[in-house]
Amino acid sequence: MDIDSIEWRQYLLRGAEKMGLELSEEEAATMARHARELMIWNRRTNLTRLTHPKHIAEQHYLDSIAPMGWISDTATILDIGSGGGFPGIPLKIVTPLANVVLADAVRKKGPL
């Protein structure tokens, strides 16, 4: 299974469903595009130790959206120590009206 493949996106959809969460195909596709970019940038800046597609899906994206049932659509979310953008970016994908701020002390990651 490759990141940004149909299989990878379906894996996200099934994982969200198992957690009782609704994830649209569009949201899964957006996460897949982000994951692809994450892996490209990871070669340069070591954003994550995870490189296996299933581990990335589970430990970055599904873990990040796990609390979405308790987060208001218009919440303000502060992601302190965001690293590669987790959980902030996946939460923004599933709650697009939320105000999400990512903060990290490590400068190597650059602007989002």
N, C-alpha and C positions, 0 to 999 in steps of 0.2 A: 504494500500500500504506500502510495506517495502522497505527500502533503499537496493539497489543492487538487486532488483527484476526486472523482465522483464518490469513490469508495471511502475516502477520508471524510468527505462532507457527510455521507450517510452514517458513518461511525459517530460523528458529532451529534447528528439528529437522533440516533438511537440512544446514545448516552444521555442526552437531555431528557428524552422521553422516559428512560428508566428512573431518572431523578424526579419525575413528575413535572418537568418544565417544558414549556413550548418554545421551540427554536424553529424559525422559518428557514426555508432553503436559502433565501437571500442572506439571512444572518450567518448561516453556516458558510456560504460562499465568501462573505466578507471576512470571516475568521480565517478561512483558507488562504485568502490573498494576504492577510496580515501574517499568517504563519510562514508563507513562502518568503515574504520580505524579511521576516525575523531570521530565517535560516541563511539568507544571503548576507545580512548584516552580522550575523553571529560569527561568520568566518573572520570578520575584521575586528570585532569589538567584544567577543565572548559575552553575549547577552544572556545565554542560558547554557546549562550543562546538558540539557535534554536534546537529543537529536533524533530519536526514534519517533516516527510519525504517530504511533498510538500513544506513546508517553506524552508527547506534546499535546495531543488532543485531550487526553485525560487530565494531566497534571497542570496544564496551563489554561486551556479554554474551558473545559467542563468544571474544573475546580473553581475557576474565576466566576462563572455564572451561577454557581450553586446557591448563593443567597438572593438571587433575583426575585424570588417570590415574596421577599420581605422588603424590597426596595421600591419606592414609589417611582412612577414614570417620570416625575419631575424633580427627583431628589437631587441634592448636591452631594457629590461623592469626592472625598479626598483620598487618593491612593498614595500613601507615604511609603517610600522605598520601592517605587514602581519597577525598577529594574528594566526588564524588556517590555514593560507595559502591562504587567499583570498585577492585579485583576482589572485595572482601570479600562484598558482598551476593550476587552470582551464585554465588560459591563456597559460601556458606551454603545457598543454595537447592539446590545439587546434592550437598552433603554436610551434611545436616541434623543429624547427630550431632557434627559438628565444633564446636569452641569457636572462634568468630571474633570478633576484637576489631578495631574500626575506629578509627583515630586520625588526626586532622587538626588542624593548627595554626590553621586559619581558623575563627573563631567563627561566622561568618554562616550556616553550614550547620545549626546547631542539633542537638538530640538526635535520634537515630534511634529 
